[in-house]
C-alpha cells in the first residue's frame, strides 16, 4: 500500500471556500490562508445561534500502546462513513504539536485513506495558532522576570513561581534550567524550565473559551506565582493579560480543512491530554454542531483520560451534551493488556502480536470492558470500533465483538477506514447513527460543590479502579491553600499516565486494589480547573534515538517527505 503522504499528495483537493459553502459558511465569514485552509470568523456563531445542534459524537479509546490504536484514523473515517450514508457531517480535532511530529509519533492527520489534508500544513505550522500560544505564554514569563529585576514591587516569592517557559519542540535538556546568569543587568538568577507549548495553560484556555471577552477574562485570571506572604500573583497584577490576549486574536478562530473525501474538518487548539483536558475547542464544536447534523470529535488518549475530562470539564463549560461515544480498540493492544507482550516505541513489534492468540485477547479484553463501563457511567450509548490491522483474524475479531457486547456496548463493529476510507466506515457509521437515536441520559461524574479530595477520589475509584488515594504532604498543603482561596469549586483535571488505567504505566489490563498517589495539586485558574499530579509527569518530552524528524526532508522535486 502507498504511504500516507503519497495518498495525501495524490488526492485532488477542493478549494476550501467550496467546502465552507457546502455547509453554509459565507464568504465574508472566511479568512483564507491560501487556497486550501481558512479561519472561520466567530461572528458566524451569532448568525446561526438559533439553529438546533447536530448529534455530538466523541471518539475515545482503550488504554493504548505507545504506538496509538488509530483513534484519529477512526475519528476521520467515521465522518467519512457518515457522509457515505448521506449524513451532513463535520470532524473536529486538535492541532498537533511539532514535538510528537518530529519525535516518536510522527504526523497526526490520520492515515491511509482516512486523512485530513493538506497533511503537510496540518502537521507543521498550519495557521500559526500554536506559535501564538507560545508567544503569549512566554511574554508572561518575560514580564515575571522583568518584575523581579525592577525591584520586585509585587513581592513575588522567587521559590514559588510556577509559570515556566514553553516551546513546541521536544527538548529534554530544557526541562530544568538556570536563568539570569552573567552580569547583574542580565536578570535575576533563578531556576526554572521549559514545557512543551501544548502543556501551557494558555492552550487549555483557548480550547475552553467562548469568545474574545471570555478569553480576555480567563487570561487575566491566570495565577503565575505566589507572594512571600502567600497571596496569588496573576497576569493582571503583572499588567500583561491584555497583551497576551491580543496575541491570540487570530488563534481564537477555528481553522477549516477537508478530508480526503472532501468532508469539512475543523481544527482548533491542542491541549495536552496528560495535564490538561486533551480535547479540541468548544468554539469549533459549537460552529460544527450548528452547521451539521452529525459532529465527530476526538478525546486524547483513553476514556480514563480525554473522555472523562471531555465530559466533566469541556461539556460542563460548554453546556453541550454528547449523543454517543465510540471507543477504539485494536487486537494488538488487547493482546498487550494480557501481560504477555510489551510494546516499545521505536522497536519492532513482538512477532507474537502478529499471530492469532485468542487466549491473550480474552485476558486483555478486561481493559476494553473497563473503558465501556467508564463511558456508561456518564449515561450515554457506547459503540466499540475495532481498528483493523492486516494481521487480525476473523476469530480474533469475533472474540472482541462478543466480549464488548457482553460488557454492555450498544454495538461493536469492525472499522476498515485506514485501507478503504469512507467505504470502510459504513458499518461503523450505521452503528453510531443507531446509537445516537437511543435516549442519552448524560450526567457528570461529580458535583462541583464537593470538596477537592472527594472529587479526586470519585475519579480515582470509579474511573481508574483504585482502592484508595494517598496524598503526599505537598498535595495536602495545596488542597488546603486552594480551598481557603476559593478555588475548590472547580472541576478536577487529573494528571496521570495514559499508558495504564492506574498511575503506573507498567500496570496493564484492568489494575485493581492499588493506591493512587497524589504528589502535588496545581491550579489553572484561567482555564478553570485544578490538576492533581499522580505519579511522575513529563511536560517536556524528549526525542528518541531515531527521531521522526531525522527522516523529514525535501525530495529532488521540492516535495516534503518523511512526515509519514
N, C-alpha and C positions, 0 to 999 in steps of 0.2 A: 504494500500500500504506500502511496505517496506520503511524504512528510506533511506535517500540519502547515508549515509555511508555504509549501508547494501548492497544497489545496487552496489555501487562502489567496495566494497570488494568482491562481488560475481563475478565480471567481470574477464575474463581471459585476462590479458594484453599481448601484443606482445612486444618483445624486441625493444627498441627504435631505434636500428640500422636498424631493418627491416622496421619501419615506415619511417625512413630517406631515405633508399634505394629506397623505392617506389616512392618518389617524386624527386629523383635524387641527393640526398646529398651523397657524397662519404665518405667512412670510415675514410679517413685521414682529413676530414673536421668536424669530430665529436670529442668532448671531453666528454667522458662518465662520468656520475655521478651515478654509479651503473648501473642496467640493464634497467631501465625504464625512465631515463631522461638524457639529454645531452645538452651541449653547442654546438653551431654551430660557427665554425671559420669564421671570417669576410673575409678571403681570398676567400670564395665562391663567393662573390659579383663580384670580378674581372673575375672569370671564366664564370659567367652566365650573364655578363653585356649586351651582345648584344641580349639576348632573349627578345621577346615582353612581356609587362606586362599583367597580367590577369585582369579580371574585379574586381574593387575595391568597396566593399560594406560596408557602415557604418551603424551600428545599434545604434539607439538612442532611446529616449522615450519621453512621455509626462511628465509633472511635476509629480514626483512620490509621493506616500505616504511615510512616514518614513520607511515602510517595503520594499520598492522597488517593481517594477512591472514585474520582470522577464526578464530584459534586457540581462543579461549574459546567462540565460537559452535559450533565443531566439537566441542569437548570436551563441552559440554552436549548438543548434537544427537546425538552418538554414543551417549550414555547413553540418550537418548530412543529412538533406533533400536533399541538392545539391548532396551529394555523392550517395544518393539513386537513383537519376535520372541520374546517370552516369557522373557527373561532377568531374573533378580533383580540389579539394578544400582544403584550409587550413584556420584555425581560427587564429586570432591574438588578444590576450587580455593582460591586465595588470596583474602584480603580486600583489596579495592582501597584505594589511598591517595587521600586527598582532593586531593592535589596534581594528579595527572593528571585526576581527575574535574572539577576546576574549571579545568584548564589546556587542553592541546591535545586529549587523548584523549577526555575525557568519561567516561561511565559504563562499567563493566566487567562487567556482569551478563549478557553475551551480547547477542543482538539478534534482532529479528524474532520468529519463533515458536520460538526456541531460547534461552530466558532462565531465569535464576534469579529467583524472586520471594519476598517483595515487593522489587522492584528499587530503590525509593526507600531502604528501610532498608539493603539490601545496599551501595549506593553511598555512603551517608552514614556514620553512626556505627555502625550495626549494634548490637553488644553492647559497644562501647567498648574493644575489645582494643588498637587502635592507640593510643588515648589512654593506656591503662595502660602500654604500652611506652614512650611518650614521657615519662610521669611518672617511671618507673623510671630511664630514661636521664638525664633532667635532674636528678633527685635526686642521682645520682652526680656530675654536673657541679658542682652546688652544693657538694657535700662536698669536691671538689678545691679549689675557690676558698676555701672555708672553712678548709681545712687550710693553704693558703698564708697566709691572713690571720692565723691563730693561730700565728705563728712558724715555720711550715713544718717541723714536727717530723719529717716523713717525708723531708725533704731533697729534695723534688721539684724537678727542673730545669724552670724555667718555659718554657724554649725547647724542651722535649721532652715537652710534654703533647699527646696526640693524641686525647683524648676531648672532642669538641665538643658543642654542644647540638643539639637536634632540634625540629622542629615538622612537622605534617602538612599544610603548605600550601606551595606553590611560591612562593619569595620570594628572588629573586636578590640583593636588597640586603643579605641577611643572610649571604651566603657568607663574607665576611671582615669581621670587626668588631673593635673595641677595647672592652674591658670594664674595670670598676673605675675609671672616670673620676669626677672630682669630688673630694670630701673624702676624707681617709685612711680614715674609717670606711665608705666605700663599696666597699672591697675593694682588692685588689692589681691595678694596671693590667697588662694583657697583651693580646695579640692572639689571637683565636680565631674561631669562626664557627658557622654552623648547617648541618646536613644535614637532609634530609627524613627523617621518622621511620622509614620502611621501610628506610632505609640503616643504621639502628642495629644494632650487634652484638646488642643485646637481642632484636631481632626475629629475627635469624638463630638465636639460641639457642632462642627459643620454637618455631621450626619444627623444630629438631633434637632437642629434649629428649624423654625417655621417661617421666618422672613428676616429681612435685614435688621429690623428693630430688635427682634428677639436675639439675633446673632450678636448685636452690639451689647445687649444686656448680659448675655451669657459670658462674653469675653470679659466684661467688666467684673464679673463675679469670681473669676479665676483667683485662687489663693496660691501664691508662689513661695511664700516663706512665712515664718513667724518672727515676731519681735522678741527682744530679750526678755520682755515680761509676758510672753506667751499669747500675744494677740495676732490675728491673721493679717498678712500683708497682701493686698490684692493688686491687680493690674490697674485699677482705678487709683489706688494710692500712688502707684508709680507714674501715673499720667501717661500710660502707654496704650490703654484699652482702645481708644479711638483710632489710633494709627494702626493697631493690629486688625481691627475690623475693616478699615479701609483697604488694607492689603488683600482682603478676602472678597472684595466687591464683585469680582468676576467668578471666583471659585464657588460662590454660593449658588450659581446657576448650574443645573444638571446638564450633562453632555449627552447628545443623542448620536448613536451609531446604528449600525444594522448588523444582522446576522448574515450568514452565507445564503440564506433563503429569503433575505430582504424583509424580515420582520424587525420592528423597532426595538432598540435596546438603550435604555437609559443607564448611563454610567456616572456614578456620583459618590464621592467620599470613599475612604478606605480605612476605617478604624481597625486597629489591631484587635484580633479576636481573643487574645490572652488577657490583657489588662483592660481593654475597652469592650464595647458590645459587639464588634465584629459584623456589622451589617451596613448596607448602603444607606443612603439618606432618606429621611422622611419626605423631603421635598420631591425627590424623584418618584417615590411611590405614590404620593398624592397626585402628581401630574398623570402618571400612568394609569392609575385607578379611575380617574375621571374620563380618560380618553379611550379606554379599552374595556372589554368585557371580562378579560382574564389578565392577571398580572402575576408573573412568576419571579420571585426574588430568592436570594440565596443568603443563608446564615453561615458564618465562619465555623469551621471545624465540626465537631459532632453536636448532637442535640443537647448534650450536657453543657456545652459552651455557647455557641452562637444562637441556637434556637431558644434556650432558656432566657438569654439576655434579650433576644428579639421580642419575646412575649412580655417579659416582666419589665423591660425598660423601654424599648422602642414603641411597642404598641400602647404602653401606658402613657407615654409622652404624646404620641400622635393621635390617640383615640381610635385608631384603625383596628379592625377585627379580622384575624385570619380566618379563612374559609376552610383550609386544609393544610396538612403538612406532608411532604414527601421525604422519606428517609432513604438515603442512598447507601447501598452496601455492595461489596464485591466479594466474590468467592475467596480470593486470596487473603483478604482482610479477616474473614471469618475463620479461615484455617490458622492464621497467625494468632487469633484470640484463643485457640485451643491450648496455646502454650508450647506447641511442638516446633514452631518456626520463629525465626527472628528476621525482621526486615530492616535493613540498614541503608539509608540514603547513600547513593554513590557506589554501592556494591551490587554485584549481580544477585538476582533473586535466588533463594534456595530452590534447587530443582524440584524438591518435594511439593512446593506450592503450585507447580505446573502439572502435577499428576492428580488423578481422581483420588479423593480421600474423604469419603462420606463421614467416617468416624470423627475426623478433625473438624469438619463443618458442624456436626451435631454438637460437639463440645464447645466450639467457638460461637455458636448461634446465641448463646446466653447474652452476648454483648448486644446483638440486634434486639433481642427480647426486652432488654432493659431500656433501650432507646425508644422502642414502641411504647413501653409503659410510661416513660417520662413524658412523651408527647401527649399521651392520653390524659395525663394529669391536668392538662390545660383545656380539656373538653372539646378537642377538635378531631375530625376524621384524619386517619393516617394511612398513607399508601407507601408500600415499600417498592423501591426501584432497584432491581438487580442490574448493576452496570456490567455488561457482558465483556469478558476478555476472551481471546481466541482459545485459550486452554480450558475454559469452563466446559463441563459436560452436562448433558441433559439431566442425568441423575442428580448431579450436584445442585443444579438449578431447582429441580423439583423438591429437593430436600429443604432448601431455603424457603421456597414458597409455602411449603407445609408448615414449617416452624413459625414463619411470620404470621400466617393466618391463625394458627393456634394461640399465638401471643396477643391477638386482638387487633391486628392490622385489618383495615377495611378491604384491602386488596394487596397483592404482591405480584409485580409484573416485571418481565424481562425488558430491559432497555438496551437497544442497539443503535443509539443515536450517533455514537462515535463513528461507526462504519457506514451507517445508512442515512444519517441526517434525520429530517422530519419523518420519513417513512419508517425509520426505526423507532420512532417515538409515538406512533399512533396508538398502540395498545396502552402505553402509559398515560397518554392524553385522555383516552376514553375512561380509564380507571379514575383519573383525577377529576374529570367532569362529574362522574357519578358520585364521587366522594364530596365534592363541593355542593352537590344538590341535597346532601343529607343535612339535618339540623346541626348547627355548631353551637355548643354550649361553652363558649370560650370564657375562661376565668384566669385570673392571676394566681400565682403560687402563694403569695403572701400579701398582707396588708401593709401599707407604708407606715401605719401607726405603730406597728410592732417595734420593740427595741432592736437595735442593731444586731445583737447576738442572736435573737430569735429568728431574724430573717436569714442570717448566715446558717443557722442550724437547720432550718427548714430545707434550704437548698442542699446542704451537705448530706442530710439524711434521706430526703425524698428523691433527689436527682442523682447524687453520687453513690448512695448506698452506705455512707459512713455510719458507724455505731455512735460515735460522739465527736465533739470538736474540742481541741485543746488550744488555748490562747497563750502565746508567749508574752512575756512582760511588756514588750513594745506595743503589741496589739491591744493588750488590756489598757495601757496608758492612752493610746489614741482613741479607743472606743469611749472612754470616759471624757476625754477632751472634746471630741466631736459632738457627743451628746450634750455636754454643757454649752457648746457654741450654737446648738440648734440645728445641726446637720443630720440628726438621727432619723428624720422622716424621709430621707431619700431612699431610692431603691439601692440594692446591693449588686455590684458587678464583680463577681468572683474572678480572681486572677489565679489560674492554675494551668497545669499542663493539658494539652489537647490529646496527648497520646495514651491517656488512660481515663477511665471514669473517676479514678481516685486522684490524689496529688502526686503519686509516684508513677512516672512513665513506664516503669518496668512491670507494673501490675496490669495484666491484660484480662480479657474476658469480662467477668462481672465480679469485681472485688467486693467483699463484704466484711463487716466486723472490724474495719480499720478506724483509726483515729485521725481525723483531718487536722493537721497543724496550721494554725493561722499565725504567721510570724510577724505580720505588720498589717495595719489598716491605713489606707491613704485616701485622700479627698480629691475629687474632681468636682468642685463646687460649680464651675461654669457649665460643665456637661450635665451636672445634676445627679451624680451618684457617688457612692463610697465604694472603694475597691479593696477588699481584703486580699492579702498575698498568701497563697497556700503553697508551701514548698519553695523551691528556688525558681525565680522567673528571670528570663533574659529579655530585656527590652532593646538590646542591640545585638542582632545576630552576628555570627562570624561566617566567613567564607569556607567552603570545604576545600579539600586538597586539589580537586579539579573543578573550579567554579564554572558554572554555566557561561559566565561572561568570557571565559577563555576561548569559547567557540563562536563568539559573535563577531562578525566582520562584514565587509563588502565583498561580493564576488567581482569577477572581471568586468561585469556589466553594470556595476554600481548598485546591485540589489543587496539588501540586508540578508545575511544568512546566519544560522546558528541560534535563533531565538527558540526554535523547536527542532 
